[in-house]
Amino acid sequence: MFTGCFRDDSEELKEKEDRALKKYIADHNISQVPTASGLYFIQVTDTTGATPTIDDVVEFEYTGKLVDGQIFGTTDSVLAKEKKIFYEDLVYGPVRLIMAYSIAGLKEGFQLMQEGEKATMILPSDIAYGGNSIGIIEPYNTLIFDIHLKHVITDPAGYEQTLILNFLDSNDYDVQPTESGLYYIEEVAGDSVLIQYGDMVDLYYRGYFLDGREFDSNLDDSSPVRVSVPTDYLIEGWNEGLQLMSNNSEGLLIIPYDLAYGATGTQIIGPYMTLVFDIKIEGVH
């Protein structure tokens, strides 16, 4: 009486998925033949750009939905608000994906695209999340992605360095990096004594990408944040950069990916992303 029977309903759910997918294909008059894996790849626009390989990073915009039309994710903030799936802590706009780490269907589909192209990919659960539940995506659900492939990045480190140099040039910043690769641009001079190892620092900041999209800020807070320099919870670029500043100073830190969140990134910060911070030092203790 203290044990129960486990019911494996995976076959039933898979059959339900197959029926729903066939209905979707028929209702939308889709004539494309799926690949051997079951992927439906529907080209929307054509280009002659580079085609990604498994070793590349892709940067793209997308909207993902289920066969019933429910949207589970998008890079379009306007659409996200309209569908009431907008999250304040997300950064909308192009996202990056390391091809080798992507789900099977996207891994295959991206390699059928060219840079600049738009396409729709229909991924049965076998090449998506299978029997796993991810957010509102329930087990054995077909996923539909409308994708605009913006960039194929074959050399992420070199690509980011080019973006940094373009950012410096477009803003007329004439500055050399430190030995680590960090850039610091002083905008308001502070006291003569630089922040030292072990100091407690009160500051305001705004963090954004090289394209201007903001990912974090405390400018609207009633009081500055206090940090210890250095500390493990600060990225390496902050630990180094704050020691180039002084009390009452204001400046700009341009932090390459290897001094930030590295080649993998976080849920919000994409892989190989350079971070820019406007920082104002309010007090040093």
NUNUGU-19989 format. One record per atom (N, C-alpha, C): z, x, y. Coordinates in steps of 0.2 Angstrom, whole numbers, plus 5000, padded with zeros to 4 digits. Atoms other than C-alpha are relative to their C-alpha. Last residue first. Example, Ala and Ser with C-alpha at 12.3 -4.5 7.8 and 13.67 -1.06 7.14 Angstrom:
BEGIN
499949964994
503650684995
500349965005
500050044994
503950624978
500050045006
***
This chain:
BEGIN
499349995001
501451825268
500250054995
499949965005
499751795275
500850025000
499449965000
499251645285
500150054994
499550034996
497851535290
500650045000
499349975001
496351635283
500549975005
499649994994
494751535284
500750014998
499349995001
493451545270
500450015007
499849994994
491651485268
500850005000
499450034997
491251515250
500150015007
499949984993
489551545241
500749965003
499650054996
489351535223
500150035007
499749974995
487951615212
500449955004
500050024993
487651525196
500450045005
500349954996
487251615180
500049985007
500049935003
487651455169
499650055006
500549995005
487951295179
500050084998
500449944998
489551265188
499650014995
500350014993
490251085186
499550065002
500350065000
490651085167
499649985007
499550055001
490851265168
499749944999
499850054995
489751425168
500549954998
499950075003
489051505153
500149955005
500650035003
488351665160
500049934997
500449975005
489851705171
499349974998
499950035006
491051595180
499550024995
499850074999
491251695196
500149974993
499350004997
491151885197
500349935001
499549965004
489751895185
500650015003
499850035006
488851745193
500550044996
500550005005
488651835210
500449974994
499749985006
489951785224
499549994994
500550025004
489351765242
500250044993
500049965006
490951765252
499449984996
500450035005
490851705270
500050054994
500649975003
492051735283
499749974995
500450055004
493551685294
499450044998
500749995000
494951795300
499749944996
500450034994
496651735306
499350014999
499750074997
497651845294
499549985006
499449994997
496451975286
500349945003
499850044994
494951985275
500750025002
500549984995
494152115263
500249965006
499749944998
495652085251
499550045005
499450024995
495151905250
500350075003
500250024993
493451965243
500649985005
500249954996
494152055228
499849985007
499549955000
495251925221
499850065004
499450014995
494051795226
500550055000
500349994993
492551875217
500549985006
500049934998
493551895201
499850015008
500649975003
493851705200
500050085003
500549994995
495651655204
499450044997
500450074999
496751585190
499550015006
500550015005
497251765185
499649935001
499750045005
498051815201
499449984995
500550045004
497651945214
500449954996
500549965000
498151895228
500250074996
499849935000
499251745227
499450054998
500249965006
498551585233
500450075000
499749935000
499151455245
499950034994
499849985007
498051305249
500350075001
500449965004
497951245267
500350014993
499849935000
498751095274
499650044996
499649994994
498150915279
500350075000
499350005001
496750925267
500450015006
499850064998
494950885273
500849994999
500050014992
494451065273
500349945002
499450034998
494951085255
500149995007
499849994993
493251105247
500749975001
499250004999
492351105231
500150025007
499750025006
490551085224
500850005000
499349985000
489451085239
500349974993
499750055003
487551085237
500850024999
499650044995
486851205250
500449954997
500450054997
485451285240
500449955004
500549974995
486451445237
499549955003
500549965003
487851345229
499550025006
500750045001
489351275238
499650054997
500449965005
491251315240
499349964999
500550055002
492251265256
499550044995
500749985003
493851345260
499549954999
500450065001
495551335269
499350034998
500750014997
496851465268
499749944999
500150074999
498651515265
499350005003
500550014995
498851695257
499949925001
500150075001
500251765247
499649985006
499950054995
500151955246
499949934998
499450035000
500252055230
500249955006
499850015007
498852175233
500749975000
499849955005
498552175252
500149974993
499650035006
497652075264
500150054995
500450045005
496852185278
500649974995
499849995007
497852235293
499749964995
500249945002
496952235309
500250024993
499649944999
497152055312
499750064997
499350014999
495651935312
500550065002
499649955001
493851945316
500749985000
499550004995
492851785315
500550064998
500350044994
491151785306
500549995005
499450024996
491451925293
499749965006
500250004993
490051925280
500649975004
499550034995
490651975263
499750015007
500250004993
489452005248
500549975004
499750054995
490052045231
499750015007
500550054999
488952155219
500249955005
500050055006
490352255211
499449955001
500249965006
490052415222
499949944994
499549955002
490152305238
499750034993
499550025004
488552215244
500550064998
500049975007
487652265259
500549984996
499449985003
487452155275
499950034993
500249935001
486152105287
500650034997
499449965001
486351915287
499750074998
500049944996
484851825295
500650044999
499550004995
485151665287
500150065005
500150064997
483451655278
500649985005
500650004995
483551835274
500049945004
499849954995
485351825266
499450005005
499550044996
484851665256
500250055006
500350064996
483251745250
500549975005
500449964994
484151905245
499749955004
499549974995
485451795235
499650035006
499850054996
483951695227
500550025005
500550024996
483151855221
500249945005
500049954995
484751915214
499549985005
499550024995
484951745205
500050065005
500150064996
483251765197
500549995005
500549984994
483551945192
499949945004
499749954995
485151895183
499650025005
499550044996
484351735175
500350055005
499549944999
482851835168
500549975005
500049955006
481751705159
500550065001
499749944998
482151555171
500150054994
499949965006
480951415169
500350065002
500149935001
481151305184
500150024993
500149964994
481051125189
499850075000
499949925001
480751035173
499950035006
500449964995
480850845178
500250074999
499949934997
481550745164
499550035004
500649994995
481650565159
500250065003
499949954995
482850575143
499350005004
500650004997
483050435130
500150045007
499949984992
484450445118
499350015002
500649974997
484450355101
500150025007
500350034995
486250315095
499450045002
500650025002
487050355079
499649965005
500449975005
488750365085
499449974998
499750015006
489150295102
499750044994
500450005005
488650365118
500350004993
500250075002
489850305131
499450004995
500050054994
490650475132
499849934998
500049964994
490050575117
500049955006
499950044994
490350495100
500150055006
499549994995
489750595085
500049955006
499450055001
488750525070
500650015005
499950025006
487150615076
500649954999
499349995002
487250695093
500249974993
499650004994
485450725096
500750014998
500149944996
484150775084
500450005006
500149945004
484650655070
499950075004
499349975001
485250535083
500050064996
499550035005
483450495087
500650044999
499649965005
482850585103
500449954995
499650055004
481550505114
500350034994
499949985007
480850625127
500549954997
499550045004
480050575143
500150024993
500250025007
479050705153
500649954998
499650065001
478850775171
499949974993
500350065003
478050945173
500649954999
500250054995
478551075186
499849944997
499650014994
478751215173
499749965005
500249944996
477851175157
500449995007
500150014993
478451065143
499850065004
500650045000
478351065124
499849995008
500649955002
479651195123
499349974999
500149964994
480851075133
499450054998
500350034995
480650955119
499850045006
500750005002
481151065104
499649975006
500349935002
482751125112
499349994999
500249974994
483050945119
499750075000
500550034997
482950875102
499850025007
500649995003
484051005094
499449975003
500150045006
485450995106
499350014998
500150074999
485551135119
499949974993
499450045001
486451305117
499949925000
499849995007
484851415114
500649954998
500450035005
484051335129
500350014993
500249945004
485451385141
499649974994
499850015007
485451225152
499750074997
500349955004
485451215171
500349994993
499549975005
485651065182
499750054996
500249965006
484651005197
500650034996
500649954999
485450885209
499950044994
500750035002
487150805208
499450045003
500549974995
488750905209
499349974997
500649985003
490150805199
499550035006
499949935002
491950785205
499350034997
499949964994
491550625214
500050074999
499449975000
490850535199
500150055006
499949944996
489550405200
500750035000
499849945005
489250295185
500150065004
499350005000
489150125195
500350064995
499850025007
487350105191
500750004999
500350075001
486850105210
500349974993
499650044996
488050255213
499849924999
499350005003
487250355199
500549955004
500050045006
485550305205
500749994997
500250074998
485850375222
500049954994
499350034998
486750525215
499949935002
500250034993
485150575205
500749965002
499949954994
485650705192
499949975006
500649994995
485850565179
500250055005
500049944996
486950515164
499450015004
499449965002
487350375152
500150065004
500049934998
486150245158
500650034999
499349974996
486150085149
499950075001
500049994993
484350025145
500650035004
499950064997
484549955128
500050005008
500650045001
483750105120
500149935003
500050035007
485050215128
499449954999
499850075002
484850315144
499949984993
499950025008
484750485151
500249934999
499650065001
484150525169
499949994992
500150045006
483550705172
500449935002
499750064998
483350845184
499849954995
500450065000
482951025178
500449945003
499750044995
483351205177
499649945001
500450044996
482951295161
500449965005
499650054997
483751455154
499549955004
500050014993
482651555142
500649955003
499649954997
482851635125
500149985008
499350015002
482251475116
500550055003
499949985007
480651485125
500749994999
499449975002
480151395141
500050024993
499750045005
478351355146
500650044997
499749965006
477751435162
500349954995
499549954999
476751325174
500250034994
500249935004
475051245172
500550055001
500049944996
475551065176
499750064996
500349945003
475350885169
500150065005
500549964995
476350735174
499850064996
500150054994
477150595163
499650035005
500149974993
477050675146
499849955005
500550044996
477850575132
499950045006
500149964994
478750675118
499449975004
500550034996
479450565104
499950045007
500050004993
480550675093
499349975002
499950074997
480650625075
500050005007
499350014999
480850805068
500249935002
499750005006
479050815062
500849985000
500149935003
478450765079
500449994993
499449964999
478350575084
499850074996
499749995007
476650495086
500650055000
499949935003
476350435103
500350004993
500549985005
475750255105
500150074997
500049935001
477250185115
499550024994
500749985002
476850005119
499950085000
500349964994
478549985128
499350034998
499950044993
479149835117
499750045006
500550065000
478449915101
500049975007
500749975000
479350085104
499549955000
500149974993
480949995109
499350035000
500150054995
480849885093
499950035007
500650035001
480650035082
499849945005
500549954998
482150125090
499249974999
500050014993
483249965088
499450055003
500350064998
482749955070
500049995007
500750005002
483050135066
499749945003
500349954995
484750135075
499250004999
500050044993
485349985065
499650045005
500550065001
484750075049
500049965006
500749975000
485750225055
499549954999
500149994993
487350115058
499350045001
500250064996
487150045041
499950015007
500750035002
486950215033
499949945004
500549964997
488450285043
499349984998
500550044998
489650145038
499450045003
500649964997
490750255027
499449955002
500750035001
492250145024
499550045004
500549984995
493850235021
499349974999
500649985002
495050135010
499650025006
500550044999
496850135014
499350024998
500649974999
498450215009
499549945001
499949964995
500250155011
499350045001
500050044994
500050005000
500050045006
***
